Amino acid sequence: MEPDMKRILTTITLSAAMSAAVFAQEATVTIHADQGKQKIYKEIYGQFAEHLGSCIYGGLWVGENSQIPNINGYRKDVFDALKALQIPVLRWPGGCFADEYHWMDGIGPKEKRPKMQNNNWGGTIEDNSFGTHEFLNLCEMLGCEPYISGNVGSGTVEELAKWVEYMTSDGDTPMAKLRRQNGRDKAWKVKFLGVGNESWGCGGSMLPEYYADLYRRYQTYCRNYDGNQLYKIASGASDYDWNWTKVLMDKAGHTMNGISLHYYTVTGWSGSKGAALKFNADDYYWTLGKCLEVEDVIKRHAAIMDQKDPDKKIGLLLDEWGTWWDEEPGTIAGHLYQQNTMRDAFVAALSLNVFHRHTDRLRMANIAQVVNVLQSMILTDQKGTGHMVLTPTYHVFEMYKGFQEATYLPCDVNVETIDVRGDNHAKDGRKVPAVSTSAAKKADGSIIMSLANVCLDKAQTLTVNLDGMQAKAVSGRILTCKNITDYNDFDNTQVVVPTDFKDAKLKKNVLTVKIPAKSIVVLDIK
């Protein structure tokens, strides 16, 4: 990162030499356990798999004849890890790839499927051996909802309409017959359908007015077959493009179930984005400030939607989010392979805490991407050894999975804040809470609570008041590290892993929690 891009802290001194055992002034949180109303949709914990780099080939899929252990061609270690994660929804086949993907190239005998060049991502030759059947069967095996991104940029209305028929019709229709010929008798259930992707950019470089008309046309012919009910999603804005959302809501809002939004924690779209592994304290705090700005972005797009949809019937879907760093040295250009440190884990934790607060409008979020691309859950060795490693981000998602379908609980939070210099979208700087929190009530009446102490050199003592609940026990786990740059690799897979947390004490319905520096804690309160 260039010197003029360094982010400078203005209210605390960063000193790695300070002892983590020195606790900050006491902070407080009051959880209103009897005031929860809004469900945290499980789809907030969605994943994204694009034909990009080794996300599909070598990540999810190795083929039935691979020496790497597999289940019908799916990498067994990756499959088992995703199954344990309880992923609720998986988006596919893109991303930018979606608007160059022609689904009929990916069905039928694999040896007869035509190849194509992946023009968006490094010019790699795509052999289409992973197609509709392979994806939808994987979703069935994982127990997750498929989210199909349809080709609007280079496709046709007829092509997308026939794809929907192929996947979801159980009748005596041409596409259902073709599906049966290809070995699948019963139709799949496909709920989520994206009508194009990033239509303002790689999906066609369209103006919002033009896309709004195109969306209305395409969605008309995407029909519901045999009890399958499509949730139709318009290709929404990037980051701060408020006008795109306004135009789509004005011109097509009555025809959509949802509208997408993309927001990446990235230093810039041109030149260096910074290294995943080499960063200093200023870079780290700036990253957290940038990721937390997603809350203002969600609020502003939601406010625009409220003008046309005050009853919040249309969902906002953040179907691409996460960190975006420079590709790792020595990896293939355009494949977006990056390592994943404890910094990325904090981006995941803080972002999810934000998402929980806005599920009145936010109905889904899909981190980019599930394996080997950007802020992934899993990395696989590309040298053919068959090694796999779980990233710090995976561990956050695993620790947080109890939030899925729980009821969000309002909290009064009093913690110190860290002022971090902003950028063009935050000229007056950003404020990062020293401890990011969220709480929810699960179906069994217990409370799950997340606490992320972002301070690099200062532990935190937190007093948690439980209003509206009589607690009897507390347990928890912690994800922490020696250095914020720590990560897991194929030689050292256990550098950053969750362990039991013992520093939460319950007395007279008040919790006292001592959280070490740079730590993420999840508590189960019963």
C-alpha positions as CSV (number, residue, x, y, z in Angstrom):
1,M,0.0,0.0,0.0
2,E,1.4,3.4,-0.9
3,P,2.2,5.9,1.9
4,D,-0.6,8.2,1.0
5,M,-3.1,5.4,1.4
6,K,-2.1,4.5,5.0
7,R,-4.9,4.8,7.5
8,I,-4.0,6.7,10.7
9,L,-5.5,6.2,14.0
10,T,-6.4,9.4,15.8
11,T,-7.5,8.4,19.2
12,I,-5.4,5.5,20.4
13,T,-1.8,4.7,20.2
14,L,-0.9,1.5,18.4
15,S,1.9,-0.3,20.3
16,A,2.5,-4.0,19.9
17,A,4.6,-3.9,23.0
18,M,1.6,-3.1,25.3
19,S,0.5,-6.0,27.4
20,A,-2.8,-7.7,26.4
21,A,-3.4,-8.3,30.0
22,V,-4.1,-4.7,30.8
23,F,-7.8,-4.3,30.6
24,A,-9.6,-1.3,29.3
25,Q,-12.1,0.8,31.2
26,E,-15.2,-1.3,31.8
27,A,-17.7,-1.4,28.9
28,T,-21.4,-2.5,29.2
29,V,-24.0,-4.2,27.1
30,T,-27.6,-4.7,28.0
31,I,-29.4,-7.4,26.1
32,H,-33.2,-7.0,26.0
33,A,-34.1,-10.7,25.8
34,D,-37.8,-10.2,25.8
35,Q,-37.9,-7.6,23.0
36,G,-36.9,-9.6,19.9
37,K,-39.1,-9.4,16.9
38,Q,-37.1,-9.9,13.7
39,K,-35.8,-13.2,12.6
40,I,-32.2,-13.5,11.3
41,Y,-32.7,-15.3,8.1
42,K,-30.4,-18.3,7.6
43,E,-29.7,-17.0,4.1
44,I,-27.6,-14.2,5.6
45,Y,-25.0,-17.0,5.9
46,G,-25.1,-17.8,2.2
47,Q,-22.2,-18.8,0.0
48,F,-21.1,-18.1,-3.5
49,A,-19.4,-20.4,-6.0
50,E,-18.3,-19.0,-9.4
51,H,-16.5,-20.6,-12.3
52,L,-13.4,-18.6,-11.3
53,G,-9.9,-19.9,-10.7
54,S,-10.1,-23.2,-8.7
55,C,-13.3,-22.5,-6.9
56,I,-15.1,-25.2,-8.8
57,Y,-12.4,-27.4,-10.4
58,G,-10.0,-28.5,-7.7
59,G,-12.2,-26.9,-5.0
60,L,-15.7,-28.3,-5.0
61,W,-15.2,-30.7,-7.9
62,V,-12.4,-33.1,-8.8
63,G,-14.4,-35.6,-10.9
64,E,-15.3,-39.2,-10.2
65,N,-11.9,-40.6,-11.5
66,S,-9.7,-38.4,-9.3
67,Q,-7.2,-39.9,-6.9
68,I,-8.4,-37.3,-4.4
69,P,-11.1,-38.9,-2.2
70,N,-14.5,-37.8,-3.6
71,I,-18.2,-38.4,-3.4
72,N,-19.5,-38.8,-7.0
73,G,-16.9,-36.3,-8.1
74,Y,-17.2,-33.8,-5.2
75,R,-14.1,-33.4,-3.0
76,K,-15.0,-35.3,0.1
77,D,-13.0,-33.1,2.5
78,V,-14.5,-29.9,1.1
79,F,-18.0,-31.5,1.1
80,D,-17.7,-32.6,4.7
81,A,-16.5,-29.2,5.8
82,L,-19.4,-27.4,4.0
83,K,-21.9,-29.9,5.4
84,A,-20.6,-29.1,8.9
85,L,-21.0,-25.4,8.2
86,Q,-24.7,-25.9,7.5
87,I,-24.6,-23.5,4.6
88,P,-28.2,-22.4,3.8
89,V,-27.9,-21.2,0.2
90,L,-25.3,-21.4,-2.6
91,R,-25.1,-19.0,-5.5
92,W,-23.9,-20.2,-8.9
93,P,-22.5,-20.0,-11.7
94,G,-21.4,-16.4,-11.2
95,G,-20.6,-13.6,-10.9
96,C,-19.3,-12.2,-14.2
97,F,-19.1,-15.8,-15.5
98,A,-22.9,-16.1,-15.4
99,D,-23.5,-13.7,-18.2
100,E,-21.3,-15.7,-20.6
101,Y,-22.6,-19.1,-19.4
102,H,-24.9,-21.0,-21.7
103,W,-26.4,-23.8,-19.6
104,M,-27.0,-26.3,-22.4
105,D,-23.2,-26.6,-22.8
106,G,-23.1,-28.1,-19.3
107,I,-25.6,-30.9,-19.6
108,G,-25.5,-34.4,-21.1
109,P,-22.5,-36.7,-21.4
110,K,-19.3,-34.9,-20.1
111,E,-17.2,-36.1,-23.0
112,K,-19.6,-34.3,-25.5
113,R,-19.9,-31.0,-23.7
114,P,-18.2,-28.2,-25.6
115,K,-15.4,-26.2,-24.1
116,M,-15.3,-22.4,-23.7
117,Q,-12.9,-19.7,-22.7
118,N,-13.5,-18.0,-19.4
119,N,-13.0,-14.5,-20.7
120,N,-13.6,-12.7,-17.4
121,W,-11.1,-14.8,-15.3
122,G,-7.7,-15.3,-16.8
123,G,-8.8,-16.8,-20.1
124,T,-8.9,-20.3,-18.6
125,I,-10.5,-23.0,-20.8
126,E,-13.7,-24.2,-19.2
127,D,-14.7,-27.8,-20.1
128,N,-18.2,-27.6,-18.7
129,S,-17.9,-30.9,-16.7
130,F,-19.5,-29.1,-13.8
131,G,-23.0,-28.0,-14.9
132,T,-26.6,-27.9,-13.9
133,H,-26.9,-31.5,-12.7
134,E,-23.6,-31.3,-10.8
135,F,-24.6,-28.1,-9.0
136,L,-28.1,-28.9,-8.1
137,N,-27.2,-32.4,-7.0
138,L,-24.6,-30.9,-4.7
139,C,-27.1,-28.5,-3.2
140,E,-29.4,-31.4,-2.5
141,M,-26.6,-33.3,-0.8
142,L,-25.6,-30.3,1.3
143,G,-29.2,-29.6,2.2
144,C,-29.0,-26.0,0.9
145,E,-31.1,-23.9,-1.4
146,P,-29.6,-23.3,-4.9
147,Y,-29.4,-19.7,-6.2
148,I,-29.1,-19.6,-10.0
149,S,-27.7,-16.5,-11.7
150,G,-29.2,-16.4,-15.2
151,N,-27.5,-15.1,-18.3
152,V,-29.0,-11.8,-19.4
153,G,-25.8,-10.1,-20.7
154,S,-25.2,-12.5,-23.6
155,G,-28.1,-14.8,-23.4
156,T,-31.7,-14.7,-24.6
157,V,-35.1,-14.8,-22.9
158,E,-35.8,-18.2,-24.5
159,E,-32.6,-19.6,-23.1
160,L,-33.3,-18.6,-19.5
161,A,-37.0,-19.6,-19.7
162,K,-36.0,-23.1,-21.0
163,W,-33.4,-23.4,-18.2
164,V,-36.1,-22.8,-15.6
165,E,-38.3,-25.4,-17.3
166,Y,-35.4,-27.9,-17.4
167,M,-34.7,-27.5,-13.7
168,T,-38.2,-27.3,-12.3
169,S,-40.8,-28.8,-14.6
170,D,-42.2,-32.3,-13.8
171,G,-44.6,-32.2,-16.6
172,D,-44.6,-33.6,-20.1
173,T,-42.6,-30.6,-21.4
174,P,-39.7,-30.6,-23.9
175,M,-37.1,-29.5,-21.3
176,A,-38.4,-31.9,-18.7
177,K,-38.0,-34.7,-21.2
178,L,-34.5,-33.6,-22.0
179,R,-33.6,-33.6,-18.3
180,R,-34.9,-37.1,-18.0
181,Q,-32.8,-38.2,-20.9
182,N,-29.8,-36.8,-19.0
183,G,-30.5,-39.0,-16.0
184,R,-32.7,-36.9,-13.7
185,D,-36.3,-37.9,-13.5
186,K,-37.7,-35.7,-10.8
187,A,-37.4,-31.9,-11.1
188,W,-35.3,-30.0,-8.6
189,K,-36.7,-27.3,-6.3
190,V,-35.1,-24.0,-7.3
191,K,-36.2,-21.0,-5.3
192,F,-33.8,-18.2,-6.0
193,L,-33.3,-16.9,-9.5
194,G,-31.1,-14.0,-10.3
195,V,-32.0,-12.2,-13.6
196,G,-28.5,-11.2,-14.6
197,N,-25.5,-10.1,-12.6
198,E,-23.8,-6.7,-12.3
199,S,-25.7,-5.6,-15.4
200,W,-24.1,-2.1,-14.9
201,G,-20.7,-3.7,-15.5
202,C,-19.5,-7.1,-16.6
203,G,-23.1,-8.3,-17.1
204,G,-23.7,-5.9,-20.1
205,S,-22.6,-2.4,-19.2
206,M,-26.2,-1.3,-19.2
207,L,-27.9,1.9,-18.0
208,P,-30.5,1.3,-15.2
209,E,-33.4,2.4,-17.4
210,Y,-32.5,-0.2,-20.1
211,Y,-31.9,-3.0,-17.6
212,A,-35.2,-2.3,-15.8
213,D,-37.1,-2.9,-19.1
214,L,-34.9,-5.9,-19.8
215,Y,-35.5,-7.4,-16.3
216,R,-39.3,-6.9,-16.7
217,R,-39.2,-8.8,-20.0
218,Y,-37.0,-11.7,-18.8
219,Q,-38.8,-12.3,-15.5
220,T,-42.1,-12.5,-17.4
221,Y,-41.0,-15.8,-19.1
222,C,-39.4,-17.3,-16.0
223,R,-42.4,-19.4,-15.0
224,N,-43.4,-21.4,-11.9
225,Y,-43.7,-25.1,-12.7
226,D,-45.4,-27.8,-10.7
227,G,-45.4,-26.1,-7.3
228,N,-41.9,-24.6,-7.6
229,Q,-42.2,-20.9,-6.6
230,L,-39.4,-18.7,-8.0
231,Y,-38.0,-15.8,-5.9
232,K,-37.0,-13.4,-8.7
233,I,-34.0,-11.2,-8.0
234,A,-33.1,-8.1,-10.1
235,S,-29.4,-7.3,-10.7
236,G,-28.9,-4.4,-8.3
237,A,-26.3,-1.8,-7.5
238,S,-22.7,-1.7,-6.7
239,D,-21.8,0.0,-3.4
240,Y,-22.8,3.7,-3.6
241,D,-24.9,3.7,-6.8
242,W,-28.1,5.0,-5.2
243,N,-29.6,5.9,-8.6
244,W,-29.5,2.3,-9.9
245,T,-31.7,1.2,-7.0
246,K,-34.1,4.1,-7.4
247,V,-34.6,3.5,-11.1
248,L,-35.2,-0.2,-10.7
249,M,-37.6,0.3,-7.8
250,D,-39.5,3.0,-9.8
251,K,-39.7,1.0,-13.1
252,A,-39.6,-2.7,-12.1
253,G,-40.2,-2.9,-8.3
254,H,-43.7,-4.4,-8.7
255,T,-42.2,-7.4,-10.7
256,M,-39.4,-8.4,-8.4
257,N,-39.1,-10.4,-5.1
258,G,-35.6,-9.0,-4.4
259,I,-32.9,-6.8,-5.6
260,S,-29.1,-7.5,-5.2
261,L,-26.3,-5.3,-3.9
262,H,-22.5,-5.8,-4.0
263,Y,-20.1,-4.4,-1.5
264,Y,-16.5,-5.4,-1.2
265,T,-14.0,-4.4,1.5
266,V,-11.3,-3.2,-1.0
267,T,-8.8,-0.4,-1.1
268,G,-9.6,0.4,-4.7
269,W,-10.5,-1.1,-8.1
270,S,-7.3,-0.1,-9.9
271,G,-3.7,-0.9,-9.0
272,S,-2.7,-2.7,-5.9
273,K,-5.4,-3.6,-3.4
274,G,-2.8,-4.5,-0.8
275,A,-1.4,-7.9,0.2
276,A,-3.5,-10.4,2.2
277,L,-0.6,-11.3,4.5
278,K,1.6,-8.1,4.6
279,F,-0.2,-5.2,6.3
280,N,0.4,-3.0,9.3
281,A,-1.9,-1.8,12.2
282,D,-3.1,1.3,10.2
283,D,-4.1,-1.0,7.3
284,Y,-5.9,-3.3,9.7
285,Y,-8.0,-0.6,11.3
286,W,-8.8,1.0,8.0
287,T,-10.1,-2.3,6.7
288,L,-12.4,-2.7,9.7
289,G,-13.7,0.9,9.1
290,K,-14.3,0.1,5.5
291,C,-16.2,-3.1,6.2
292,L,-18.4,-1.4,8.7
293,E,-19.4,1.2,6.2
294,V,-21.6,-1.5,4.6
295,E,-24.2,-0.6,7.3
296,D,-24.6,2.9,5.9
297,V,-24.7,1.5,2.4
298,I,-27.5,-1.0,3.4
299,K,-29.4,1.8,5.1
300,R,-29.3,4.2,2.1
301,H,-30.4,1.5,-0.4
302,A,-33.1,0.4,2.0
303,A,-34.4,3.9,2.4
304,I,-34.7,4.2,-1.3
305,M,-36.6,0.9,-1.4
306,D,-38.9,2.1,1.4
307,Q,-40.2,4.9,-0.8
308,K,-41.8,2.4,-3.2
309,D,-42.1,-0.6,-0.8
310,P,-42.9,0.7,2.7
311,D,-44.1,-2.7,3.8
312,K,-40.7,-4.2,3.0
313,K,-42.0,-7.0,0.8
314,I,-39.0,-6.8,-1.6
315,G,-35.8,-8.2,-0.1
316,L,-32.4,-6.7,-0.4
317,L,-29.8,-9.4,-1.1
318,L,-26.1,-8.6,-0.5
319,D,-25.1,-11.5,-2.8
320,E,-21.4,-10.5,-3.0
321,W,-19.4,-9.2,-0.1
322,G,-16.0,-9.7,1.6
323,T,-12.4,-8.7,1.4
324,W,-10.6,-8.4,-1.9
325,W,-6.8,-8.4,-1.8
326,D,-4.0,-8.8,-4.4
327,E,-3.6,-12.3,-5.7
328,E,-1.0,-14.3,-3.9
329,P,2.5,-14.2,-5.6
330,G,3.1,-17.1,-7.9
331,T,-0.6,-17.9,-8.5
332,I,-2.4,-17.6,-11.8
333,A,-3.4,-14.1,-12.8
334,G,-7.2,-13.6,-12.9
335,H,-7.9,-16.5,-10.5
336,L,-8.2,-14.3,-7.4
337,Y,-6.5,-16.7,-5.0
338,Q,-5.7,-15.0,-1.7
339,Q,-4.7,-16.1,1.8
340,N,-7.0,-15.5,4.7
341,T,-5.8,-14.1,8.1
342,M,-7.3,-13.1,11.4
343,R,-8.0,-9.7,9.8
344,D,-10.4,-11.4,7.4
345,A,-12.0,-13.2,10.3
346,F,-12.8,-9.8,11.9
347,V,-14.3,-8.5,8.6
348,A,-16.6,-11.6,8.6
349,A,-17.6,-11.2,12.3
350,L,-18.2,-7.4,12.1
351,S,-20.1,-7.7,8.9
352,L,-22.4,-10.5,10.2
353,N,-23.1,-8.4,13.3
354,V,-24.2,-5.6,11.0
355,F,-26.3,-7.9,8.9
356,H,-28.2,-9.2,11.9
357,R,-29.5,-5.7,12.6
358,H,-31.1,-5.2,9.2
359,T,-33.0,-8.3,8.4
360,D,-36.2,-6.3,8.2
361,R,-34.9,-5.6,4.6
362,L,-31.8,-7.7,4.2
363,R,-32.9,-11.2,3.3
364,M,-29.7,-12.8,2.1
365,A,-25.9,-12.3,2.0
366,N,-23.4,-14.4,0.0
367,I,-19.7,-14.1,0.9
368,A,-17.3,-14.3,-2.0
369,Q,-16.3,-17.0,-2.4
370,V,-16.7,-20.5,-0.9
371,V,-13.4,-22.1,-2.0
372,N,-10.0,-20.8,-3.2
373,V,-11.3,-17.3,-4.3
374,L,-11.2,-14.0,-2.4
375,Q,-12.5,-14.4,1.2
376,S,-13.0,-18.1,1.1
377,M,-14.1,-20.6,3.7
378,I,-11.6,-23.3,2.4
379,L,-8.3,-23.4,0.6
380,T,-7.2,-26.5,-1.4
381,D,-3.6,-27.2,-2.5
382,Q,-3.3,-26.6,-6.2
383,K,-0.2,-28.8,-6.6
384,G,-2.3,-32.0,-6.6
385,T,-1.5,-33.2,-3.1
386,G,-5.1,-33.2,-2.0
387,H,-4.4,-31.0,1.0
388,M,-7.2,-28.8,2.4
389,V,-7.2,-26.1,5.1
390,L,-10.0,-24.2,6.8
391,T,-9.6,-20.5,7.0
392,P,-10.2,-18.1,9.9
393,T,-13.3,-16.9,8.1
394,Y,-14.6,-20.5,8.0
395,H,-14.3,-20.7,11.8
396,V,-16.2,-17.4,12.2
397,F,-19.1,-18.8,10.1
398,E,-19.0,-22.1,12.0
399,M,-19.0,-20.3,15.4
400,Y,-21.8,-18.0,14.3
401,K,-24.1,-20.7,12.8
402,G,-26.4,-20.7,15.8
403,F,-27.6,-17.2,14.7
404,Q,-29.3,-18.8,11.7
405,E,-33.1,-18.4,12.1
406,A,-32.7,-17.1,15.7
407,T,-34.6,-13.9,16.7
408,Y,-32.5,-10.8,16.8
409,L,-32.3,-9.1,20.2
410,P,-31.9,-5.4,20.6
411,C,-28.9,-4.3,22.7
412,D,-27.7,-1.2,24.4
413,V,-24.0,-1.0,23.9
414,N,-21.5,1.3,25.6
415,V,-18.0,0.7,24.4
416,E,-15.1,2.9,23.5
417,T,-14.6,3.7,19.8
418,I,-11.6,4.0,17.6
419,D,-11.4,6.9,15.1
420,V,-10.0,5.8,11.7
421,R,-9.3,8.1,8.8
422,G,-11.8,7.6,6.0
423,D,-11.6,7.9,2.3
424,N,-13.8,9.6,-0.5
425,H,-16.9,8.0,1.0
426,A,-16.1,8.8,4.6
427,K,-14.2,12.1,4.4
428,D,-14.7,12.9,8.1
429,G,-13.3,9.5,9.1
430,R,-14.9,6.4,10.4
431,K,-15.6,5.1,13.9
432,V,-14.9,1.5,14.8
433,P,-16.3,0.1,18.1
434,A,-13.6,-1.5,20.2
435,V,-16.0,-4.4,20.7
436,S,-18.6,-5.4,18.1
437,T,-21.6,-7.3,19.5
438,S,-24.7,-9.1,18.5
439,A,-27.3,-11.2,20.3
440,A,-30.2,-13.4,19.3
441,K,-32.6,-15.8,21.0
442,K,-32.6,-19.4,19.6
443,A,-35.7,-21.7,19.4
444,D,-34.8,-23.4,22.7
445,G,-34.9,-20.0,24.5
446,S,-31.1,-19.8,24.9
447,I,-29.2,-16.7,23.8
448,I,-26.3,-16.7,21.4
449,M,-24.0,-13.6,21.7
450,S,-21.0,-12.6,19.7
451,L,-18.3,-10.3,21.0
452,A,-15.4,-9.2,18.8
453,N,-12.6,-7.2,20.5
454,V,-10.9,-5.5,17.5
455,C,-8.1,-3.9,19.6
456,L,-4.7,-5.1,18.7
457,D,-3.1,-4.4,22.0
458,K,-5.8,-4.0,24.6
459,A,-8.0,-6.6,26.3
460,Q,-11.6,-5.6,27.2
461,T,-13.7,-6.2,30.3
462,L,-17.4,-6.3,29.4
463,T,-20.4,-6.3,31.7
464,V,-23.4,-7.8,30.1
465,N,-26.8,-7.2,31.7
466,L,-29.5,-9.7,30.9
467,D,-32.8,-7.9,30.8
468,G,-35.9,-10.1,30.4
469,M,-34.1,-13.4,31.1
470,Q,-33.0,-15.4,34.1
471,A,-29.7,-17.0,33.0
472,K,-28.4,-20.1,34.7
473,A,-25.2,-21.0,32.7
474,V,-22.9,-19.7,30.1
475,S,-20.3,-21.3,27.9
476,G,-18.4,-20.2,24.9
477,R,-15.6,-20.4,22.3
478,I,-12.9,-18.0,21.3
479,L,-11.0,-17.4,18.0
480,T,-7.8,-15.5,18.6
481,C,-4.1,-15.4,17.5
482,K,-0.7,-14.2,18.5
483,N,-0.4,-11.8,15.5
484,I,-3.2,-10.3,13.5
485,T,-1.4,-11.5,10.4
486,D,-1.7,-15.2,11.5
487,Y,-3.3,-17.6,9.1
488,N,-3.6,-21.4,8.4
489,D,-1.8,-23.1,5.6
490,F,-1.2,-26.6,4.4
491,D,1.8,-27.1,6.6
492,N,0.3,-25.4,9.7
493,T,-3.5,-26.0,9.7
494,Q,-4.2,-25.2,13.3
495,V,-2.6,-21.7,13.8
496,V,-6.0,-20.0,14.0
497,V,-8.7,-22.3,15.4
498,P,-11.5,-22.0,18.0
499,T,-11.0,-23.1,21.5
500,D,-13.1,-23.2,24.7
501,F,-13.6,-19.8,26.3
502,K,-13.5,-19.7,30.1
503,D,-13.5,-16.0,31.0
504,A,-17.3,-15.4,31.1
505,K,-18.6,-15.4,34.7
506,L,-22.3,-15.3,35.5
507,K,-23.5,-13.8,38.8
508,K,-27.0,-12.6,39.7
509,N,-28.0,-12.4,36.0
510,V,-25.0,-10.3,35.1
511,L,-22.1,-11.6,32.9
512,T,-18.6,-10.4,33.3
513,V,-16.6,-11.2,30.2
514,K,-12.8,-10.6,29.8
515,I,-11.9,-10.7,26.1
516,P,-8.2,-10.7,25.1
517,A,-7.0,-8.4,22.4
518,K,-7.8,-9.4,18.8
519,S,-10.3,-12.0,19.8
520,I,-13.7,-13.1,18.6
521,V,-15.9,-14.8,21.3
522,V,-19.3,-16.5,20.9
523,L,-21.3,-17.2,24.0
524,D,-24.2,-19.6,24.7
525,I,-26.3,-18.3,27.5
526,K,-28.9,-20.6,29.1
